[in-house]
Amino acid sequence: MSIDHDTNWDLEDGYLDGQLLIAMPVMSDPRFARSVIYLCAHSAEGAMGLIINQRASHISFPDLLERLGILDAETDEDGVGEINNMAIQVGGPVETGRGFVLHSDDYFADDSTLTIEDGVCLTATVDILKAIASGDGPDRAILALGYAGWSPGQLESEIQANGWLSCPADPDIIFDPNLETKYVRALAKLGVDPSHLVSDAGHA
């Protein structure tokens, strides 16, 4: 689904955009096991989010920049060193060849950046990759390939079936390069111990 730049849904309406979704142990789809998803859009038309704790192992950020013609042999070693620090993540199973950059609001392109909530924006054009490569990008960013999508009412049904918990988003969790701790840290925001979920998943 596409993201409507002119839509600003209110959480009081029951929509969870700008929130974190945390997969429960009963999650049957292995692609979402122990996943934490930042929900970028949620409305009566469906939902779209990015997994923020799964690393893409098949490609590095410098490799991606080279494929796009952004990085070349003339890039100085200091620039490459900074670029190497940015990991590419698996954003979800839909359109896995498409890239999305979730980032802090110190970078904003009028025609292509969507503000999701205070301090967190989404840009899906190559210009932000060029800005990152040249050192002019946002202070905090993650690059995800693909996204997670739900048809109208699907996410609500999965939540009612104990497939997901939700909690307010925390930029320190979203942008933390240590992906392995995000699941436990997100649950901790709700005061939930993961070991209790395993033994009592049906009543979470």
Backbone as CSV, one residue per row, in Angstrom:
resi,resn,N_x,N_y,N_z,CA_x,CA_y,CA_z,C_x,C_y,C_z
1,MET,0.836,-1.189,0.000,0.000,0.000,0.000,0.875,1.244,0.000
2,SER,0.364,2.344,-0.496,1.124,3.584,-0.503,0.874,4.344,0.782
3,ILE,1.818,5.235,1.119,1.678,6.060,2.306,1.091,7.401,1.891
4,ASP,0.037,7.797,2.524,-0.618,9.056,2.207,0.042,10.167,3.017
5,HIS,0.734,11.054,2.349,1.463,12.114,3.043,0.535,13.107,3.717
6,ASP,-0.742,13.142,3.317,-1.657,14.137,3.862,-2.533,13.573,4.975
7,THR,-2.300,12.338,5.361,-3.125,11.717,6.381,-2.429,11.772,7.726
8,ASN,-3.128,12.249,8.739,-2.570,12.332,10.086,-3.552,11.684,11.047
9,TRP,-3.368,10.386,11.276,-4.319,9.647,12.090,-4.055,9.868,13.570
10,ASP,-5.117,9.945,14.329,-5.029,10.182,15.769,-5.110,8.845,16.485
11,LEU,-4.233,8.624,17.460,-4.267,7.372,18.203,-5.589,7.179,18.930
12,GLU,-6.295,8.271,19.216,-7.585,8.149,19.876,-8.602,7.456,18.975
13,ASP,-8.341,7.432,17.675,-9.212,6.743,16.739,-8.893,5.250,16.673
14,GLY,-7.927,4.812,17.472,-7.571,3.411,17.498,-6.443,3.036,16.566
15,TYR,-5.845,4.012,15.918,-4.743,3.722,15.001,-3.405,3.844,15.718
16,LEU,-2.469,3.009,15.281,-1.219,2.846,16.026,0.005,3.335,15.272
17,ASP,-0.166,4.184,14.263,1.020,4.661,13.565,1.896,5.443,14.546
18,GLY,3.214,5.256,14.386,4.148,5.857,15.322,4.384,5.008,16.563
19,GLN,3.807,3.810,16.603,3.979,2.899,17.727,4.882,1.726,17.329
20,LEU,5.328,0.995,18.318,6.063,-0.239,18.066,5.130,-1.433,18.210
21,LEU,5.228,-2.371,17.287,4.555,-3.660,17.405,5.592,-4.692,17.822
22,ILE,5.246,-5.528,18.789,6.171,-6.545,19.299,5.525,-7.908,19.091
23,ALA,6.202,-8.772,18.356,5.644,-10.086,18.049,5.536,-10.940,19.307
24,MET,4.398,-11.593,19.460,4.188,-12.511,20.582,4.703,-13.906,20.211
25,PRO,4.953,-14.752,21.207,5.448,-16.109,20.913,4.493,-16.928,20.053
26,VAL,3.199,-16.597,20.048,2.241,-17.357,19.244,2.304,-16.974,17.767
27,MET,3.138,-16.009,17.422,3.273,-15.592,16.020,3.675,-16.795,15.165
28,SER,2.803,-17.174,14.233,3.039,-18.387,13.447,3.933,-18.161,12.234
29,ASP,4.039,-16.917,11.785,4.844,-16.612,10.603,6.306,-16.445,11.025
30,PRO,7.212,-17.345,10.602,8.617,-17.265,11.028,9.311,-15.982,10.595
31,ARG,8.785,-15.309,9.574,9.400,-14.058,9.125,9.253,-12.945,10.163
32,PHE,8.312,-13.127,11.075,8.069,-12.097,12.085,8.386,-12.568,13.503
33,ALA,9.018,-13.737,13.642,9.350,-14.251,14.975,10.262,-13.279,15.710
34,ARG,9.895,-12.931,16.941,10.666,-12.014,17.800,10.973,-10.685,17.101
35,SER,10.066,-10.264,16.245,10.296,-9.018,15.528,9.720,-7.823,16.282
36,VAL,10.362,-6.680,16.059,9.855,-5.392,16.525,9.632,-4.555,15.277
37,ILE,8.426,-4.043,15.132,8.059,-3.293,13.934,7.678,-1.868,14.308
38,TYR,8.260,-0.908,13.586,7.833,0.479,13.741,6.711,0.707,12.739
39,LEU,5.544,1.077,13.237,4.370,1.232,12.384,4.349,2.636,11.783
40,CYS,4.572,2.708,10.476,4.679,3.992,9.782,3.322,4.560,9.394
41,ALA,2.367,3.703,9.102,1.035,4.154,8.692,0.006,3.134,9.140
42,HIS,-1.134,3.629,9.631,-2.213,2.752,10.067,-3.518,3.528,9.929
43,SER,-4.432,2.975,9.159,-5.713,3.640,8.932,-6.750,2.579,8.602
44,ALA,-7.947,3.041,8.241,-9.000,2.115,7.827,-8.618,1.372,6.553
45,GLU,-7.610,1.880,5.831,-7.190,1.251,4.580,-6.129,0.184,4.786
46,GLY,-5.650,0.014,6.016,-4.625,-0.984,6.286,-3.474,-0.400,7.076
47,ALA,-2.352,-1.079,7.052,-1.199,-0.627,7.831,0.087,-0.977,7.109
48,MET,1.141,-0.216,7.418,2.463,-0.440,6.834,3.504,-0.144,7.901
49,GLY,4.480,-1.020,8.037,5.525,-0.805,9.028,6.842,-1.412,8.583
50,LEU,7.887,-1.116,9.346,9.225,-1.618,9.059,9.750,-2.404,10.249
51,ILE,10.217,-3.622,9.988,10.894,-4.386,11.032,12.204,-3.675,11.349
52,ILE,12.493,-3.482,12.629,13.686,-2.710,12.995,14.737,-3.558,13.715
53,ASN,14.560,-4.884,13.744,15.544,-5.705,14.457,15.961,-6.957,13.687
54,GLN,15.932,-6.888,12.348,16.412,-8.002,11.529,17.447,-7.486,10.527
55,ARG,18.634,-8.024,10.608,19.715,-7.571,9.730,19.666,-8.296,8.382
56,ALA,19.882,-7.548,7.316,19.979,-8.148,5.981,21.416,-8.621,5.781
57,SER,21.599,-9.911,5.603,22.949,-10.477,5.552,23.521,-10.543,4.141
58,HIS,22.679,-10.301,3.130,23.129,-10.543,1.755,23.768,-9.329,1.104
59,ILE,23.729,-8.164,1.749,24.293,-6.969,1.123,24.711,-5.960,2.191
60,SER,25.810,-5.280,1.933,26.269,-4.227,2.840,25.857,-2.869,2.285
61,PHE,25.905,-1.848,3.124,25.537,-0.508,2.677,26.470,0.004,1.571
62,PRO,27.807,-0.158,1.711,28.682,0.260,0.605,28.378,-0.469,-0.708
63,ASP,28.057,-1.775,-0.612,27.707,-2.528,-1.824,26.460,-1.944,-2.488
64,LEU,25.468,-1.595,-1.661,24.239,-1.022,-2.196,24.524,0.313,-2.881
65,LEU,25.347,1.133,-2.235,25.679,2.436,-2.816,26.420,2.275,-4.142
66,GLU,27.277,1.259,-4.223,27.992,1.010,-5.478,27.021,0.583,-6.579
67,ARG,26.074,-0.265,-6.231,25.092,-0.722,-7.222,24.257,0.436,-7.744
68,LEU,23.988,1.412,-6.882,23.180,2.561,-7.266,24.009,3.661,-7.916
69,GLY,25.327,3.441,-7.993,26.195,4.430,-8.606,26.484,5.627,-7.724
70,ILE,26.227,5.495,-6.425,26.451,6.599,-5.485,27.877,6.567,-4.953
71,LEU,28.397,5.377,-4.731,29.748,5.210,-4.196,30.653,4.726,-5.319
72,ASP,31.820,5.345,-5.449,32.752,4.921,-6.483,34.174,4.898,-5.934
73,ALA,35.114,4.615,-6.781,36.510,4.464,-6.354,37.101,5.763,-5.833
74,GLU,36.483,6.897,-6.142,37.019,8.178,-5.715,36.566,8.575,-4.308
75,THR,35.645,7.807,-3.714,35.197,8.109,-2.365,36.351,7.929,-1.393
76,ASP,36.611,8.926,-0.558,37.766,8.830,0.331,37.526,7.792,1.429
77,GLU,38.608,7.295,2.021,38.518,6.202,2.986,37.750,6.613,4.240
78,ASP,37.863,7.884,4.655,37.113,8.317,5.828,35.621,8.205,5.580
79,GLY,35.188,8.590,4.386,33.770,8.495,4.069,33.300,7.055,4.055
80,VAL,34.103,6.180,3.498,33.737,4.762,3.458,33.642,4.203,4.872
81,GLY,34.534,4.625,5.748,34.496,4.141,7.123,33.195,4.483,7.811
82,GLU,32.693,5.704,7.602,31.430,6.101,8.205,30.273,5.330,7.588
83,ILE,30.317,5.124,6.277,29.251,4.403,5.600,29.189,2.956,6.066
84,ASN,30.355,2.357,6.329,30.396,0.963,6.767,29.671,0.740,8.079
85,ASN,29.495,1.792,8.865,28.838,1.658,10.157,27.328,1.518,10.046
86,MET,26.774,1.751,8.874,25.332,1.682,8.690,24.940,0.312,8.160
87,ALA,24.123,-0.398,8.925,23.691,-1.732,8.524,22.384,-1.651,7.746
88,ILE,22.215,-2.565,6.816,20.950,-2.678,6.098,20.095,-3.714,6.824
89,GLN,18.831,-3.378,7.002,17.935,-4.264,7.732,16.841,-4.805,6.831
90,VAL,16.239,-5.901,7.252,15.094,-6.480,6.554,13.849,-5.769,7.080
91,GLY,13.223,-4.944,6.224,12.056,-4.189,6.670,10.773,-4.986,6.652
92,GLY,10.745,-6.058,5.861,9.551,-6.887,5.771,9.533,-7.652,4.465
93,PRO,8.525,-8.510,4.273,8.503,-9.404,3.110,7.901,-8.802,1.848
94,VAL,7.380,-7.567,1.915,6.743,-6.951,0.756,7.728,-6.017,0.048
95,GLU,7.826,-6.128,-1.277,8.701,-5.281,-2.099,10.117,-5.223,-1.519
96,THR,10.746,-6.386,-1.419,12.057,-6.481,-0.773,13.177,-5.798,-1.550
97,GLY,12.917,-5.404,-2.790,13.919,-4.680,-3.549,13.827,-3.173,-3.379
98,ARG,12.887,-2.740,-2.553,12.670,-1.310,-2.352,13.229,-0.883,-0.997
99,GLY,13.922,0.246,-0.965,14.538,0.703,0.265,13.760,1.816,0.941
100,PHE,13.756,1.784,2.285,13.108,2.806,3.094,14.100,3.249,4.162
101,VAL,14.239,4.553,4.335,15.115,5.071,5.377,14.254,5.710,6.461
102,LEU,14.331,5.143,7.653,13.682,5.710,8.833,14.742,6.551,9.528
103,HIS,14.429,7.807,9.828,15.513,8.679,10.274,15.035,9.790,11.199
104,SER,15.988,10.451,11.836,15.703,11.595,12.692,15.290,12.786,11.836
105,ASP,14.628,13.765,12.467,14.025,14.847,11.696,14.975,15.991,11.353
106,ASP,16.288,15.775,11.529,17.239,16.803,11.130,17.509,16.755,9.617
107,TYR,16.949,15.769,8.930,16.973,15.722,7.470,15.527,15.737,6.999
108,PHE,15.214,16.593,6.038,13.843,16.654,5.525,13.856,17.116,4.080
109,ALA,13.282,16.310,3.204,13.112,16.670,1.799,11.628,16.944,1.576
110,ASP,11.305,18.152,1.190,9.903,18.582,1.122,9.019,17.663,0.291
111,ASP,9.570,17.139,-0.789,8.737,16.364,-1.706,8.763,14.858,-1.458
112,SER,9.577,14.398,-0.505,9.688,12.943,-0.357,9.792,12.444,1.077
113,THR,9.814,13.330,2.055,9.939,12.911,3.449,8.590,13.001,4.156
114,LEU,8.228,11.936,4.840,6.993,11.875,5.613,7.322,11.938,7.093
115,THR,6.761,12.913,7.789,6.908,12.971,9.241,5.878,12.038,9.865
116,ILE,6.358,11.034,10.614,5.458,10.068,11.219,5.055,10.520,12.615
117,GLU,6.032,10.981,13.376,5.783,11.535,14.695,6.944,12.463,15.016
118,ASP,6.870,13.174,16.121,7.943,14.092,16.479,9.274,13.357,16.545
119,GLY,10.214,13.794,15.727,11.558,13.239,15.779,11.809,12.057,14.882
120,VAL,10.779,11.500,14.241,10.950,10.323,13.379,10.303,10.578,12.025
121,CYS,11.080,10.386,10.965,10.595,10.604,9.598,10.925,9.395,8.728
122,LEU,10.270,9.347,7.569,10.496,8.270,6.606,10.745,8.881,5.237
123,THR,11.837,8.460,4.596,12.144,8.889,3.235,12.490,7.654,2.410
124,ALA,11.945,7.583,1.198,12.150,6.385,0.371,12.695,6.733,-1.002
125,THR,13.492,7.793,-1.083,14.110,8.160,-2.356,15.632,8.050,-2.246
126,VAL,16.278,7.962,-3.402,17.723,7.763,-3.423,18.475,8.996,-2.928
127,ASP,17.814,10.152,-2.927,18.492,11.389,-2.506,19.021,11.290,-1.079
128,ILE,18.281,10.643,-0.182,18.748,10.555,1.203,19.976,9.653,1.289
129,LEU,20.080,8.648,0.413,21.270,7.793,0.403,22.481,8.585,-0.073
130,LYS,22.255,9.445,-1.052,23.342,10.309,-1.519,23.781,11.252,-0.402
131,ALA,22.807,11.780,0.358,23.128,12.690,1.462,23.921,11.961,2.550
132,ILE,23.525,10.739,2.856,24.244,9.951,3.860,25.668,9.668,3.394
133,ALA,25.801,9.294,2.124,27.119,8.968,1.580,28.053,10.172,1.582
134,SER,27.489,11.384,1.451,28.320,12.588,1.403,28.490,13.235,2.771
135,GLY,27.899,12.605,3.809,28.027,13.151,5.152,27.000,14.204,5.503
136,ASP,25.991,14.388,4.642,24.964,15.404,4.865,23.617,14.803,5.250
137,GLY,23.625,13.546,5.640,22.379,12.880,5.972,21.936,13.134,7.403
138,PRO,20.879,12.473,7.836,20.378,12.638,9.202,21.359,12.089,10.228
139,ASP,21.235,12.577,11.447,22.114,12.129,12.522,21.872,10.656,12.857
140,ARG,20.616,10.227,12.797,20.267,8.840,13.112,19.402,8.287,11.987
141,ALA,19.735,7.091,11.537,18.975,6.510,10.429,19.157,5.004,10.386
142,ILE,18.136,4.321,9.886,18.251,2.907,9.553,17.690,2.718,8.147
143,LEU,18.327,1.860,7.374,17.882,1.563,6.018,17.285,0.165,6.004
144,ALA,16.039,0.079,5.571,15.351,-1.210,5.536,14.951,-1.548,4.109
145,LEU,15.125,-2.808,3.731,14.688,-3.300,2.432,13.372,-4.030,2.604
146,GLY,12.348,-3.583,1.883,11.028,-4.171,2.012,10.272,-3.606,3.197
147,TYR,9.009,-4.010,3.298,8.189,-3.551,4.416,7.153,-4.605,4.779
148,ALA,6.515,-4.411,5.913,5.420,-5.276,6.345,4.109,-4.553,6.064
149,GLY,3.163,-5.231,5.445,1.895,-4.599,5.107,0.705,-5.431,5.552
150,TRP,-0.373,-4.750,5.909,-1.612,-5.406,6.341,-2.780,-4.820,5.565
151,SER,-3.705,-5.654,5.146,-4.917,-5.198,4.478,-5.888,-4.632,5.515
152,PRO,-6.965,-3.962,5.099,-7.905,-3.376,6.060,-8.397,-4.389,7.087
153,GLY,-8.232,-4.052,8.356,-8.706,-4.901,9.439,-7.797,-6.054,9.815
154,GLN,-6.782,-6.344,8.990,-5.930,-7.505,9.246,-5.091,-7.340,10.505
155,LEU,-4.465,-6.181,10.680,-3.631,-5.969,11.863,-4.474,-6.005,13.130
156,GLU,-5.652,-5.404,13.076,-6.525,-5.423,14.237,-6.879,-6.854,14.637
157,SER,-7.136,-7.690,13.636,-7.456,-9.099,13.911,-6.273,-9.825,14.530
158,GLU,-5.062,-9.550,14.034,-3.870,-10.200,14.573,-3.608,-9.763,16.017
159,ILE,-3.874,-8.493,16.324,-3.693,-8.011,17.688,-4.709,-8.672,18.619
160,GLN,-5.954,-8.780,18.168,-6.996,-9.417,18.980,-6.688,-10.890,19.223
161,ALA,-5.956,-11.507,18.291,-5.594,-12.919,18.424,-4.285,-13.096,19.193
162,ASN,-3.848,-12.041,19.894,-2.618,-12.078,20.695,-1.363,-12.244,19.851
163,GLY,-1.413,-11.811,18.584,-0.227,-11.908,17.742,0.786,-10.813,18.018
164,TRP,0.291,-9.657,18.498,1.163,-8.506,18.705,0.823,-7.777,19.997
165,LEU,1.846,-7.210,20.601,1.683,-6.190,21.622,2.102,-4.868,20.989
166,SER,1.644,-3.757,21.531,2.078,-2.456,21.028,2.503,-1.579,22.191
167,CYS,3.436,-0.670,21.905,3.898,0.266,22.919,4.374,1.542,22.230
168,PRO,4.461,2.653,22.961,4.970,3.882,22.355,6.382,3.670,21.819
169,ALA,6.659,4.302,20.689,7.988,4.167,20.087,9.017,4.956,20.888
170,ASP,10.228,4.457,20.892,11.346,5.100,21.564,12.479,5.224,20.540
171,PRO,12.857,6.456,20.158,13.925,6.605,19.171,15.211,5.889,19.557
172,ASP,15.492,5.770,20.852,16.704,5.070,21.277,16.639,3.583,20.934
173,ILE,15.433,3.031,20.875,15.275,1.642,20.444,15.272,1.558,18.927
174,ILE,14.539,2.448,18.287,14.430,2.419,16.827,15.798,2.472,16.158
175,PHE,16.644,3.408,16.595,17.901,3.661,15.899,19.113,2.976,16.524
176,ASP,18.908,2.177,17.545,20.030,1.495,18.194,20.663,0.496,17.216
177,PRO,21.974,0.570,16.982,22.615,-0.388,16.066,22.675,-1.809,16.619
178,ASN,22.456,-1.956,17.918,22.451,-3.289,18.529,21.065,-3.906,18.363
179,LEU,20.862,-4.596,17.240,19.541,-5.131,16.914,19.095,-6.224,17.870
180,GLU,20.058,-6.955,18.429,19.735,-8.125,19.235,18.989,-7.771,20.527
181,THR,19.119,-6.550,21.013,18.489,-6.189,22.284,17.138,-5.507,22.119
182,LYS,16.758,-5.193,20.892,15.548,-4.387,20.698,14.273,-5.089,21.175
183,TYR,14.190,-6.393,20.954,12.982,-7.134,21.342,12.768,-7.075,22.848
184,VAL,13.805,-7.376,23.600,13.701,-7.371,25.060,13.464,-5.953,25.578
185,ARG,14.126,-4.969,24.981,13.969,-3.585,25.432,12.561,-3.065,25.159
186,ALA,11.985,-3.450,24.013,10.623,-3.019,23.704,9.634,-3.631,24.694
187,LEU,9.808,-4.914,25.002,8.934,-5.551,25.993,9.095,-4.905,27.358
188,ALA,10.321,-4.518,27.683,10.579,-3.907,28.988,9.820,-2.592,29.148
189,LYS,9.564,-1.893,28.043,8.789,-0.656,28.115,7.370,-0.917,28.610
190,LEU,6.905,-2.153,28.410,5.577,-2.544,28.886,5.647,-3.275,30.221
191,GLY,6.864,-3.427,30.751,7.028,-4.155,31.996,6.851,-5.655,31.837
192,VAL,7.144,-6.164,30.621,6.936,-7.582,30.311,8.268,-8.312,30.256
193,ASP,8.338,-9.452,30.910,9.508,-10.328,30.856,9.284,-11.359,29.750
194,PRO,10.183,-11.458,28.745,9.985,-12.406,27.649,9.775,-13.844,28.108
195,SER,10.412,-14.243,29.185,10.262,-15.624,29.664,8.831,-15.892,30.121
196,HIS,8.142,-14.856,30.600,6.753,-15.031,31.015,5.838,-15.187,29.810
197,LEU,6.204,-14.554,28.721,5.405,-14.686,27.516,5.441,-16.110,26.991
198,VAL,6.620,-16.733,27.063,6.766,-18.097,26.553,5.873,-19.059,27.323
199,SER,5.789,-18.870,28.622,5.050,-19.825,29.449,3.571,-19.484,29.557
200,ASP,3.194,-18.259,29.214,1.812,-17.841,29.419,1.326,-16.996,28.266
201,ALA,1.686,-17.399,27.048,1.428,-16.571,25.876,-0.051,-16.309,25.650
202,GLY,-0.906,-17.264,25.972,-2.319,-17.122,25.692,-2.993,-16.063,26.513
203,HIS,-2.354,-15.589,27.575,-3.003,-14.627,28.457,-2.285,-13.289,28.492
204,ALA,-1.368,-13.033,27.539,-0.612,-11.767,27.544,-1.526,-10.595,27.179
